[in-house]
């Protein structure tokens, strides 16, 4: 079964190696990665959308989350580390993924430090790292639920049971955070702890039975262990990454809930728990970048087609079902059918009011597509990164940056006659399931690293937003540009060359798949080459300081329909402009009117304008509509009425901004 090649060449772990590996993924020496990361500190937002979001991150979200996770009256995460270190006696409290939540916040802090060089952040991180070092067992093991019992109680057979509690997931986030910290600071104090973890896992999986190994819920450690290999070039870690794939799906008790009912090399469609699935796919993409095993990429591409064309929401969200069953299980006997939480369901099964679409699943979609982009250089993956970031990821945090969504529905209706387990209002702390808030915290801090990539051919421009890029080409030459734009509200983007190599330099500009009739000019002279949507447009010449590339992406309002097999939205319309999906909230409607009663006028003028909410400006879309007869009390079916209801002008807002005006209804899809 093992067809891959393990690269056993070693590379000296030196400062020069560090200089080449300072991005989110250190893939400068990954033989099967077409694109490479720029440094975490190379991109700085200067104004506009992502600068505003980064300011919210640094001034609100990050300090709020850091303080929250030190407040043991709300979150016991930091306190668990203190108890495990022996600083005080106590019991573990909180969800079993609490350790990983804290590592995610730490990662966000490290990524922020890379850009801001705020000494206070550096000091706070060093304090936490010193505590981690006290917690870590001599064999490298670190997982506070077990270590607290080991230090203060009776562990016994509980260790095996607790391995079901996100043990490897927590370790994965530790390794990832440690690599980001190392690249941001140049310090090895956290990386040394991560080496201990990676060594422990290597030894563990050498001896572990498949039954014990399959207890690794939500495999963030796949990404983590590959990143440790890239950072240290210790060949043991690549061997471990291969072993992790080989051992999956080799037991009789595997489940689609954990994507291990069958080996990965037999999986061609997305199944089961969406967060765990997307993390797995991201980790496998990392492994492919190192080994080039064709079967891994073939399966990833097949699964990507299944998700993108049959199982993904218009917002880039994943994981439709609160509760589902394995679509491909061997039996539908009620005693053995596999029940799955927050699951990928059947193809085209995309409910809206009951959509689970956990924020972590949507971030997982970003992580996976980002890695697919690195491997292939194909713009379709950057399209999904952009779609999810602007819509289903940012919807996970309020405009002020201190309240969060666990799930991200596309319809909120007061008339639903049941209470869902997760509410439709953002909270400052989501008890027992606050994993999404730390994930958003690190993701927003790291968006700048998604904006550009380097390759042997030149610079790839993936995301648009006003920023400065100060980096070096793969030949070691300085490259500096200034990007100016009011994207995503406006499609005009200018790239001003500040410094470029003396020889020919190529820029690859992403032409989004949603765009039509894009145009490009260089120093005010129009380029007449054919521009194809959903690809990178190549511009190659010698540059001098002050040269300007201008890209114009028309942004008309677009009315979107779904494949008719998506039964929930048949004959309904969604509104999109550029990368943004829009929605309607009930505060735009007359009293006692539901968003579900709105019939959108397709011939509206669709006027655009700016509005301000919570000190954030965003573009709204005004449209005309009719309010239909809404008398559905004790009625399931009735004859269709003439569309002669009350005419109402409605104002649509970007989906990511919904729910910032208090409790109310919301919908993305509307009748027409």
Secondary structure, 3 states (H helix, E strand, C coil): CCCCCCCCCCCCCCHHHHHCCCCCCCCCCCCCCCCEECCCCCEEECCCHHHHHHHHHHHHHHHHHHHHCCCCCCCCHHHHHHHHCCCCCCCCCCCCCHHHHHHHHHHHHHHHHHHHCCHHHHHHHHHHHHHHHHHCCCCCCCCHHHHHHHHHCCCCCHHHHHCCCCHHHHHHHHHHHHHHHHHHHCCCHHHHHHHHHHHHHHHHHHHCCHHHHCCCCCCHHHHHHHHHHHHHCCHHHHHHHHHHHHHCCCCCCCCHHHCCCCCHHHCCCCCEEHHHHHHHHHHHHHHHHHHCCHHHHHHHHHHHHHHHHHHCCCCCCCCCEEEEECCCCCCCCCCCCCEEEEEECCCCCCCCCCCCCEHHHHHHHHHHHHHHHHHHCCHHHHHHHHHHHHHHHHHHECCCCCCECCECCCEECCCCCCCCCCCCCCECCCCCCCHHHHHHHHHHHHHHHHCEEECCCCEEECCCCCEEEEEECCCCCEEEEEEEECCCCCCEEEEEEEECCCCCEEEEEEECCCCCCCEEEECCEEECCCCCCCEEEEEEECCCCCCEEEEECCCCEEEECCCCCCHHHCCEEEEEECCEEEEEEHHHCCCCCCHHHEEECCCCCCEEEEEEECCEEEEEEEEEEEECCCCCCCCCCCCCCCCCCEEEEEEEEEHHHCCCCCCCCEECCEEC
